[in-house]
């Protein structure tokens, strides 16, 4: 969407009776950035459009993965490995370990993609966890690895956003006792995320779409999720 500066310019121009296109404003801001020297590597509008179109065309074939850590009440580190489908935003896999290795990660890649469901691309960072065993496994499955640049988590933005959502909407509200308890909570959140949680990028639907329930189906009933931290609303006759 438009930034705050875009909105201010459009508002000002409209008050003055002038029609202003967002594309014109965007081009002006691009030129200003180059003149000021703050960003000299911005792509041309034509290049930017072609890159976005290319990513959009392959979105259904891209899966992103990443690890993040969660401390327990005894300050023991738990490592959570997640896989996210780019196009549907569906969380395909979420599992926990206290000792992440290349072999462990490779095994969970196999579990996440049984025969016939293998994606074309796997987007990941350059963490040493993705070692030789992992790379050979992914290659044998016919998946092409796409690595982000070093220290550039924004290049894997979708999965980084999901990690933030898991923290804000779930883990930040809980005290983790052990691995078993964390896995149970994580499994319940994944079900909520995939089947209930609205997503702006999906027109407020969920990764596994829900049918619209008309008012004559009955009254609205709230089903608690994660002990009432979230709810699923449905109509019951």
Backbone as CSV, one residue per row, in Angstrom:
resi,resn,N_x,N_y,N_z,CA_x,CA_y,CA_z,C_x,C_y,C_z
1,UNK,0.806,-1.178,0.000,0.000,0.000,0.000,0.850,1.242,0.000
2,UNK,0.183,2.388,-0.122,0.902,3.650,-0.143,1.447,3.959,1.224
3,UNK,2.578,4.595,1.261,3.173,4.987,2.525,2.489,6.237,3.046
4,UNK,2.873,6.647,4.277,2.286,7.845,4.865,2.573,9.067,4.001
5,UNK,3.785,9.158,3.450,4.127,10.309,2.612,3.281,10.331,1.351
6,UNK,2.994,9.161,0.775,2.094,9.085,-0.380,0.733,9.664,-0.023
7,UNK,0.192,9.230,1.107,-1.137,9.666,1.522,-1.189,11.168,1.717
8,UNK,-0.139,11.721,2.317,-0.100,13.167,2.542,-0.091,13.929,1.224
9,UNK,0.692,13.434,0.265,0.767,14.113,-1.029,-0.571,14.050,-1.744
10,UNK,-1.181,12.869,-1.759,-2.472,12.713,-2.432,-3.529,13.596,-1.783
11,UNK,-3.558,13.638,-0.451,-4.517,14.460,0.267,-4.318,15.934,-0.051
12,UNK,-3.069,16.370,-0.065,-2.777,17.772,-0.348,-3.182,18.140,-1.762
13,UNK,-2.850,17.282,-2.729,-3.172,17.577,-4.120,-4.678,17.571,-4.359
14,UNK,-5.389,16.668,-3.702,-6.839,16.618,-3.889,-7.517,17.852,-3.327
15,UNK,-6.995,18.363,-2.224,-7.543,19.587,-1.649,-7.325,20.782,-2.565
16,UNK,-6.288,20.687,-3.372,-5.993,21.762,-4.316,-6.667,21.533,-5.661
17,UNK,-7.453,20.486,-5.755,-8.184,20.211,-6.978,-7.341,19.609,-8.079
18,UNK,-6.253,18.942,-7.702,-5.373,18.338,-8.690,-5.483,16.818,-8.622
19,UNK,-5.498,16.181,-9.766,-5.518,14.715,-9.821,-4.086,14.208,-9.794
20,UNK,-3.799,13.332,-8.858,-2.440,12.821,-8.704,-2.455,11.305,-8.732
21,UNK,-1.647,10.735,-9.589,-1.542,9.281,-9.667,-0.458,8.781,-8.732
22,UNK,-0.724,7.637,-8.101,0.272,7.060,-7.198,1.542,6.682,-7.941
23,UNK,1.405,6.264,-9.205,2.595,5.881,-9.959,3.521,7.067,-10.164
24,UNK,2.889,8.281,-10.345,3.694,9.484,-10.526,4.463,9.813,-9.263
25,UNK,3.769,9.653,-8.116,4.406,9.926,-6.828,5.527,8.935,-6.582
26,UNK,5.272,7.657,-6.904,6.296,6.645,-6.697,7.541,6.926,-7.514
27,UNK,7.338,7.361,-8.773,8.486,7.681,-9.615,9.259,8.861,-9.062
28,UNK,8.526,9.871,-8.549,9.185,11.040,-7.967,10.018,10.643,-6.766
29,UNK,9.444,9.787,-5.906,10.186,9.359,-4.721,11.423,8.566,-5.118
30,UNK,11.297,7.771,-6.197,12.438,6.995,-6.662,13.564,7.913,-7.105
31,UNK,13.196,8.977,-7.874,14.210,9.918,-8.333,14.840,10.651,-7.163
32,UNK,14.026,11.048,-6.188,14.544,11.768,-5.022,15.532,10.900,-4.250
33,UNK,15.217,9.644,-4.105,16.122,8.766,-3.366,17.471,8.678,-4.058
34,UNK,17.427,8.657,-5.374,18.683,8.568,-6.107,19.463,9.879,-6.031
35,UNK,18.741,10.978,-6.092,19.404,12.275,-6.011,20.048,12.453,-4.648
36,UNK,19.335,12.063,-3.610,19.866,12.206,-2.258,20.949,11.184,-1.937
37,UNK,21.099,10.187,-2.770,22.153,9.205,-2.580,21.869,8.150,-1.534
38,UNK,20.629,8.090,-1.039,20.331,7.117,0.005,20.186,5.712,-0.553
39,UNK,19.716,5.598,-1.788,19.576,4.293,-2.428,19.853,4.471,-3.907
40,UNK,20.919,3.931,-4.358,21.291,4.109,-5.755,21.114,2.823,-6.559
41,UNK,20.623,1.784,-5.891,20.511,0.490,-6.564,19.069,0.083,-6.823
42,UNK,18.120,1.015,-6.730,16.727,0.666,-6.981,16.539,0.223,-8.431
43,UNK,15.753,-0.815,-8.662,15.509,-1.242,-10.043,14.578,-0.273,-10.741
44,UNK,14.633,-0.270,-12.052,13.707,0.552,-12.817,12.305,-0.011,-12.657
45,UNK,11.260,0.806,-12.881,9.881,0.290,-12.748,9.634,-0.942,-13.603
46,UNK,10.226,-0.966,-14.822,10.017,-2.115,-15.704,10.635,-3.379,-15.113
47,UNK,11.841,-3.233,-14.547,12.506,-4.384,-13.933,11.744,-4.878,-12.722
48,UNK,11.276,-3.918,-11.899,10.533,-4.285,-10.694,9.279,-5.073,-11.043
49,UNK,8.567,-4.636,-12.085,7.345,-5.319,-12.501,7.665,-6.735,-12.977
50,UNK,8.740,-6.897,-13.753,9.082,-8.224,-14.266,9.477,-9.176,-13.144
51,UNK,10.183,-8.660,-12.123,10.563,-9.489,-10.983,9.329,-9.944,-10.223
52,UNK,8.401,-9.005,-9.962,7.179,-9.342,-9.235,6.343,-10.351,-10.013
53,UNK,6.270,-10.173,-11.326,5.498,-11.104,-12.147,6.119,-12.494,-12.111
54,UNK,7.435,-12.559,-12.142,8.133,-13.844,-12.104,7.890,-14.565,-10.784
55,UNK,7.980,-13.821,-9.671,7.729,-14.408,-8.355,6.292,-14.887,-8.250
56,UNK,5.353,-14.068,-8.758,3.941,-14.429,-8.698,3.659,-15.705,-9.487
57,UNK,4.312,-15.852,-10.636,4.092,-17.033,-11.475,4.565,-18.316,-10.806
58,UNK,5.573,-18.209,-9.942,6.147,-19.388,-9.305,5.717,-19.564,-7.849
59,UNK,4.856,-18.674,-7.362,4.507,-18.693,-5.935,3.936,-20.027,-5.487
60,UNK,3.179,-20.676,-6.366,2.553,-21.943,-5.984,3.563,-23.080,-5.880
61,UNK,4.789,-22.838,-6.390,5.821,-23.878,-6.374,6.922,-23.583,-5.356
62,UNK,6.719,-22.537,-4.538,7.748,-22.124,-3.581,7.333,-22.473,-2.158
63,UNK,8.251,-23.068,-1.426,8.091,-23.306,0.009,9.286,-22.673,0.710
64,UNK,9.029,-21.988,1.808,10.097,-21.352,2.582,10.242,-22.061,3.919
65,UNK,11.465,-22.100,4.441,11.696,-22.739,5.732,12.605,-21.884,6.597
66,UNK,12.516,-22.103,7.898,13.386,-21.377,8.822,13.283,-22.006,10.205
67,UNK,14.261,-21.697,11.043,14.272,-22.071,12.451,14.101,-20.823,13.304
68,UNK,13.488,-20.992,14.468,13.547,-19.954,15.493,13.551,-20.626,16.857
69,UNK,13.994,-19.896,17.860,14.190,-20.491,19.188,13.153,-20.002,20.186
70,UNK,12.862,-20.872,21.151,11.942,-20.553,22.243,12.547,-21.080,23.540
71,UNK,12.683,-20.255,24.575,13.230,-20.741,25.849,12.140,-21.362,26.716
72,UNK,12.494,-22.373,27.475,11.561,-22.952,28.436,11.674,-22.210,29.760
73,UNK,10.872,-22.622,30.730,10.900,-21.986,32.043,12.247,-22.198,32.736
74,UNK,12.979,-23.232,32.335,14.310,-23.501,32.905,15.428,-22.966,32.001
75,UNK,15.053,-22.103,31.036,15.991,-21.458,30.114,16.673,-22.443,29.161
76,UNK,16.013,-23.530,28.900,16.501,-24.469,27.894,15.989,-24.021,26.525
77,UNK,16.863,-24.033,25.522,16.478,-23.555,24.198,15.813,-24.654,23.379
78,UNK,14.624,-24.336,22.860,13.935,-25.218,21.931,14.013,-24.600,20.534
79,UNK,14.278,-25.436,19.545,14.377,-24.966,18.164,13.143,-25.431,17.394
80,UNK,12.440,-24.485,16.797,11.238,-24.804,16.026,11.546,-24.651,14.543
81,UNK,11.269,-25.699,13.786,11.487,-25.709,12.337,10.135,-25.632,11.646
82,UNK,9.969,-24.641,10.765,8.685,-24.481,10.082,8.879,-24.434,8.573
83,UNK,7.844,-24.874,7.868,7.788,-24.826,6.411,6.502,-24.120,6.012
84,UNK,6.608,-23.142,5.131,5.456,-22.333,4.726,5.304,-22.338,3.213
85,UNK,4.088,-22.614,2.750,3.789,-22.546,1.317,3.523,-21.095,0.929
86,UNK,4.251,-20.591,-0.051,4.168,-19.168,-0.382,2.789,-18.744,-0.870
87,UNK,2.231,-19.474,-1.802,1.005,-19.018,-2.440,-0.194,-19.049,-1.502
88,UNK,-0.365,-20.126,-0.771,-1.533,-20.273,0.109,-1.289,-19.761,1.513
89,UNK,-0.023,-19.495,1.873,0.386,-19.098,3.228,0.131,-20.213,4.249
90,UNK,-0.026,-21.420,3.765,-0.312,-22.537,4.666,0.959,-23.005,5.369
91,UNK,0.851,-23.204,6.679,1.954,-23.792,7.436,1.938,-25.299,7.186
92,UNK,2.936,-25.777,6.478,2.976,-27.182,6.083,3.570,-28.083,7.151
93,UNK,4.445,-27.521,7.974,5.158,-28.355,8.938,5.682,-27.477,10.060
94,UNK,5.610,-27.971,11.273,6.165,-27.264,12.435,6.551,-28.311,13.468
95,UNK,7.832,-28.398,13.734,8.291,-29.402,14.685,9.428,-28.859,15.530
96,UNK,9.703,-29.551,16.636,10.613,-29.037,17.662,11.750,-30.012,17.912
97,UNK,12.913,-29.457,18.211,14.052,-30.258,18.637,14.916,-29.430,19.583
98,UNK,15.686,-30.119,20.398,16.650,-29.427,21.257,18.046,-29.481,20.657
99,UNK,18.193,-30.265,19.592,19.507,-30.426,18.976,19.361,-30.471,17.453
100,UNK,19.207,-29.312,16.819,18.999,-29.296,15.369,20.260,-29.696,14.608
101,UNK,20.132,-30.659,13.745,21.245,-31.114,12.912,20.787,-31.187,11.463
102,UNK,21.740,-31.349,10.587,21.418,-31.483,9.173,20.582,-32.736,8.916
103,UNK,20.908,-33.825,9.604,20.169,-35.083,9.428,18.736,-34.952,9.938
104,UNK,18.558,-34.312,11.088,17.209,-34.124,11.646,16.361,-33.289,10.702
105,UNK,16.938,-32.201,10.193,16.204,-31.315,9.288,15.851,-32.032,7.991
106,UNK,16.775,-32.838,7.485,16.513,-33.599,6.262,15.363,-34.581,6.460
107,UNK,15.315,-35.222,7.613,14.245,-36.166,7.902,12.889,-35.479,7.915
108,UNK,12.838,-34.269,8.442,11.561,-33.556,8.504,11.156,-32.984,7.151
109,UNK,12.117,-32.742,6.282,11.774,-32.378,4.906,11.090,-33.556,4.223
110,UNK,11.601,-34.749,4.445,10.976,-35.953,3.872,9.553,-36.139,4.405
111,UNK,9.375,-35.944,5.702,8.056,-36.115,6.308,7.060,-35.078,5.793
112,UNK,7.541,-33.878,5.552,6.646,-32.792,5.138,6.156,-32.961,3.707
113,UNK,6.959,-33.630,2.875,6.613,-33.756,1.459,6.625,-35.214,1.024
114,UNK,5.528,-35.918,1.282,5.431,-37.296,0.787,5.376,-37.302,-0.736
115,UNK,5.385,-38.472,-1.295,5.444,-38.620,-2.754,4.323,-37.835,-3.440
116,UNK,4.709,-37.041,-4.446,3.728,-36.310,-5.238,3.412,-34.920,-4.739
117,UNK,3.980,-34.508,-3.605,3.676,-33.177,-3.065,4.931,-32.306,-2.958
118,UNK,5.985,-32.692,-3.634,7.262,-31.982,-3.520,7.198,-30.645,-4.260
119,UNK,7.620,-29.544,-3.621,7.641,-28.247,-4.301,8.811,-28.166,-5.276
120,UNK,8.808,-27.137,-6.092,9.902,-26.959,-7.047,11.081,-26.215,-6.414
121,UNK,10.760,-25.231,-5.553,11.797,-24.406,-4.936,11.666,-24.425,-3.415
122,UNK,12.808,-24.373,-2.746,12.850,-24.253,-1.290,13.688,-23.032,-0.944
123,UNK,13.048,-22.041,-0.352,13.720,-20.792,0.008,14.207,-20.883,1.448
124,UNK,15.501,-20.620,1.663,16.064,-20.728,3.004,17.242,-19.781,3.160
125,UNK,17.716,-19.646,4.410,18.900,-18.831,4.663,20.155,-19.706,4.607
126,UNK,21.277,-19.150,5.059,22.556,-19.857,4.947,23.028,-20.456,6.266
127,UNK,22.094,-20.792,7.128,22.453,-21.374,8.414,23.202,-22.695,8.217
128,UNK,24.170,-22.941,9.088,24.969,-24.169,8.985,24.158,-25.426,9.276
129,UNK,22.967,-25.259,9.855,22.091,-26.419,10.095,21.771,-27.135,8.782
130,UNK,21.647,-26.354,7.704,21.331,-26.954,6.406,22.625,-27.475,5.769
131,UNK,23.171,-28.509,6.373,24.464,-29.041,5.952,24.376,-30.009,4.790
132,UNK,25.413,-30.815,4.650,25.548,-31.708,3.497,24.411,-32.721,3.405
133,UNK,24.046,-33.319,4.533,22.964,-34.316,4.519,21.662,-33.681,4.047
134,UNK,21.363,-32.507,4.552,20.145,-31.799,4.151,20.176,-31.481,2.663
135,UNK,21.273,-30.936,2.199,21.377,-30.529,0.796,21.246,-31.719,-0.145
136,UNK,21.852,-32.833,0.208,21.746,-34.028,-0.632,20.327,-34.576,-0.648
137,UNK,19.669,-34.517,0.500,18.284,-34.996,0.578,17.368,-34.156,-0.291
138,UNK,17.503,-32.844,-0.184,16.672,-31.939,-0.975,16.921,-32.144,-2.466
139,UNK,18.178,-32.300,-2.834,18.521,-32.519,-4.242,17.939,-33.835,-4.748
140,UNK,18.000,-34.876,-3.930,17.468,-36.182,-4.342,15.953,-36.162,-4.508
141,UNK,15.289,-35.231,-3.819,13.840,-35.102,-3.935,13.430,-34.262,-5.139
142,UNK,14.416,-33.689,-5.824,14.120,-32.875,-7.000,13.756,-31.443,-6.674
143,UNK,14.126,-30.983,-5.489,13.831,-29.615,-5.058,15.059,-28.744,-5.286
144,UNK,14.841,-27.558,-5.837,15.935,-26.611,-6.047,15.994,-25.641,-4.873
145,UNK,17.146,-25.565,-4.220,17.316,-24.647,-3.098,17.593,-23.228,-3.599
146,UNK,16.922,-22.270,-2.990,17.163,-20.854,-3.268,17.590,-20.214,-1.957
147,UNK,18.816,-19.760,-1.893,19.357,-19.218,-0.650,19.284,-17.695,-0.642
148,UNK,18.943,-17.151,0.497,18.943,-15.700,0.647,20.374,-15.220,0.844
149,UNK,20.568,-13.911,0.696,21.882,-13.331,0.949,22.172,-13.360,2.447
150,UNK,23.426,-13.269,2.804,23.811,-13.274,4.212,23.238,-12.049,4.927
151,UNK,22.742,-12.290,6.139,22.193,-11.236,6.988,21.088,-10.446,6.273
152,UNK,20.263,-11.160,5.531,19.157,-10.526,4.800,17.862,-11.286,5.032
153,UNK,17.361,-11.315,6.271,16.126,-12.065,6.546,14.922,-11.538,5.783
154,UNK,14.976,-10.261,5.366,13.852,-9.691,4.613,13.644,-10.407,3.274
155,UNK,14.664,-11.108,2.785,14.512,-11.842,1.538,13.684,-13.116,1.714
156,UNK,13.422,-13.470,2.942,12.531,-14.595,3.245,11.389,-14.062,4.109
157,UNK,10.772,-13.006,3.610,9.848,-12.205,4.416,8.613,-12.970,4.880
158,UNK,8.059,-13.845,4.039,6.826,-14.539,4.406,7.019,-15.405,5.645
159,UNK,8.092,-16.183,5.652,8.309,-17.065,6.794,8.714,-16.262,8.032
160,UNK,9.423,-15.148,7.842,9.769,-14.293,8.981,8.507,-13.694,9.595
161,UNK,7.552,-13.349,8.749,6.287,-12.799,9.244,5.511,-13.857,10.033
162,UNK,5.534,-15.084,9.556,4.847,-16.165,10.266,5.468,-16.391,11.642
163,UNK,6.794,-16.361,11.706,7.469,-16.516,12.999,7.033,-15.415,13.954
164,UNK,6.941,-14.189,13.451,6.460,-13.088,14.284,5.037,-13.311,14.759
165,UNK,4.185,-13.841,13.879,2.794,-14.120,14.253,2.716,-15.197,15.329
166,UNK,3.520,-16.240,15.192,3.524,-17.311,16.194,3.927,-16.761,17.556
167,UNK,4.908,-15.890,17.562,5.347,-15.297,18.834,4.271,-14.388,19.418
168,UNK,3.771,-13.449,18.610,2.820,-12.450,19.110,1.486,-13.063,19.507
169,UNK,1.018,-14.021,18.718,-0.329,-14.548,18.906,-0.384,-15.805,19.762
170,UNK,0.777,-16.337,20.117,0.771,-17.594,20.862,1.842,-17.639,21.947
171,UNK,3.099,-17.760,21.552,4.166,-18.072,22.501,4.433,-16.971,23.511
172,UNK,4.225,-15.712,23.134,4.454,-14.613,24.076,3.456,-14.607,25.230
173,UNK,2.388,-15.378,25.099,1.345,-15.422,26.132,1.468,-16.659,27.024
174,UNK,2.482,-17.472,26.785,2.588,-18.749,27.492,3.942,-18.912,28.165
175,UNK,3.982,-19.785,29.148,5.238,-20.212,29.764,5.478,-21.653,29.329
176,UNK,6.557,-21.864,28.611,6.859,-23.190,28.070,7.547,-24.029,29.133
177,UNK,6.961,-25.183,29.442,7.531,-26.063,30.463,8.499,-27.080,29.876
178,UNK,8.101,-27.705,28.761,8.946,-28.743,28.175,8.612,-28.910,26.699
179,UNK,9.344,-29.784,26.047,9.188,-29.987,24.611,7.812,-30.546,24.259
180,UNK,7.321,-31.489,25.043,6.016,-32.089,24.771,4.904,-31.053,24.842
181,UNK,4.941,-30.215,25.866,3.919,-29.183,26.007,3.987,-28.157,24.893
182,UNK,5.209,-27.788,24.496,5.376,-26.821,23.412,4.864,-27.376,22.093
183,UNK,5.124,-28.656,21.823,4.652,-29.263,20.583,3.131,-29.301,20.528
184,UNK,2.501,-29.577,21.656,1.038,-29.597,21.703,0.463,-28.216,21.407
185,UNK,1.048,-27.195,22.009,0.599,-25.820,21.769,0.830,-25.431,20.314
186,UNK,1.989,-25.788,19.797,2.329,-25.442,18.419,1.383,-26.110,17.430
187,UNK,1.059,-27.371,17.658,0.132,-28.085,16.776,-1.237,-27.415,16.763
188,UNK,-1.695,-26.979,17.930,-3.006,-26.328,18.009,-2.983,-24.978,17.309
189,UNK,-1.872,-24.254,17.448,-1.778,-22.957,16.773,-1.736,-23.133,15.255
190,UNK,-1.030,-24.148,14.782,-0.960,-24.397,13.341,-2.350,-24.659,12.777
191,UNK,-3.165,-25.433,13.489,-4.541,-25.679,13.055,-5.344,-24.388,13.012
192,UNK,-5.158,-23.555,14.021,-5.831,-22.253,14.051,-5.362,-21.383,12.892
193,UNK,-4.065,-21.348,12.665,-3.485,-20.505,11.617,-3.986,-20.933,10.235
194,UNK,-4.046,-22.221,9.988,-4.416,-22.724,8.665,-5.914,-22.723,8.408
195,UNK,-6.729,-22.909,9.447,-8.158,-23.116,9.239,-9.057,-21.976,9.716
196,UNK,-8.536,-21.095,10.564,-9.406,-20.093,11.184,-8.903,-18.666,11.026
197,UNK,-7.630,-18.453,11.228,-7.071,-17.099,11.263,-7.255,-16.393,9.920
198,UNK,-7.814,-15.165,9.911,-7.946,-14.416,8.658,-6.605,-13.840,8.216
199,UNK,-6.389,-13.813,6.904,-5.151,-13.285,6.329,-5.496,-12.178,5.336
200,UNK,-4.870,-11.026,5.479,-5.122,-9.921,4.564,-4.778,-10.303,3.132
201,UNK,-3.684,-11.040,2.954,-3.253,-11.410,1.604,-4.202,-12.409,0.946
202,UNK,-5.080,-13.021,1.732,-6.044,-13.995,1.210,-7.462,-13.452,1.277
203,UNK,-7.589,-12.120,1.264,-8.904,-11.468,1.347,-9.664,-11.884,2.601
204,UNK,-8.929,-11.944,3.709,-9.467,-12.268,5.032,-9.975,-13.705,5.136
205,UNK,-9.547,-14.549,4.222,-9.844,-15.974,4.351,-8.653,-16.647,5.023
206,UNK,-8.735,-17.925,5.247,-7.637,-18.673,5.854,-6.955,-19.523,4.779
207,UNK,-5.732,-20.010,5.023,-5.047,-20.831,4.021,-5.865,-22.031,3.555
208,UNK,-6.555,-22.686,4.481,-7.546,-23.697,4.108,-8.887,-22.973,4.137
209,UNK,-9.436,-22.609,2.975,-10.582,-21.693,2.921,-11.793,-22.188,3.710
210,UNK,-12.514,-21.221,4.255,-13.761,-21.502,4.966,-14.933,-21.022,4.130
211,UNK,-16.006,-21.778,4.142,-17.213,-21.370,3.442,-17.952,-20.307,4.244
212,UNK,-18.570,-19.382,3.535,-19.380,-18.354,4.191,-20.648,-18.997,4.736
213,UNK,-20.955,-18.728,5.994,-22.139,-19.304,6.628,-23.230,-18.239,6.715
214,UNK,-24.344,-18.411,5.989,-25.412,-17.409,6.000,-26.091,-17.317,7.361
215,UNK,-26.726,-16.179,7.652,-27.372,-15.972,8.957,-28.430,-17.008,9.312
216,UNK,-29.105,-17.553,8.294,-30.172,-18.511,8.601,-29.644,-19.887,9.013
217,UNK,-28.315,-20.034,9.079,-27.738,-21.296,9.559,-27.875,-21.464,11.063
218,UNK,-28.162,-20.373,11.760,-28.303,-20.446,13.204,-27.504,-19.382,13.921
219,UNK,-27.412,-19.500,15.223,-26.709,-18.498,16.021,-25.197,-18.707,15.962
220,UNK,-24.480,-17.635,16.260,-23.019,-17.687,16.248,-22.509,-18.307,17.546
221,UNK,-21.623,-19.275,17.405,-21.028,-19.951,18.556,-19.512,-19.784,18.493
222,UNK,-18.909,-19.421,19.612,-17.457,-19.240,19.686,-16.813,-20.481,20.298
223,UNK,-15.879,-21.062,19.574,-15.131,-22.223,20.066,-13.741,-21.771,20.490
224,UNK,-13.396,-21.911,21.775,-12.079,-21.431,22.234,-10.929,-22.256,21.668
225,UNK,-9.844,-21.570,21.373,-8.615,-22.194,20.881,-7.468,-21.747,21.770
226,UNK,-6.585,-22.665,22.110,-5.458,-22.376,23.004,-5.937,-21.805,24.333
227,UNK,-6.944,-22.455,24.889,-7.447,-22.052,26.192,-8.166,-20.722,26.207
228,UNK,-8.695,-20.298,25.057,-9.417,-19.032,24.986,-8.571,-17.879,24.487
229,UNK,-7.314,-18.143,24.148,-6.457,-17.095,23.592,-6.999,-16.626,22.248
230,UNK,-7.562,-17.549,21.482,-8.223,-17.241,20.213,-9.541,-18.007,20.165
231,UNK,-10.365,-17.673,19.191,-11.655,-18.352,19.038,-11.945,-18.613,17.564
232,UNK,-12.723,-19.642,17.338,-13.255,-19.925,16.005,-14.762,-19.717,16.076
233,UNK,-15.282,-18.904,15.174,-16.704,-18.570,15.196,-17.425,-19.292,14.058
234,UNK,-18.523,-19.921,14.400,-19.316,-20.641,13.410,-20.784,-20.557,13.799
235,UNK,-21.638,-20.916,12.860,-23.083,-20.889,13.121,-23.595,-22.309,13.370
236,UNK,-24.409,-22.421,14.385,-24.974,-23.715,14.757,-26.489,-23.591,14.821
237,UNK,-27.185,-24.511,14.174,-28.650,-24.465,14.162,-29.208,-24.785,15.540
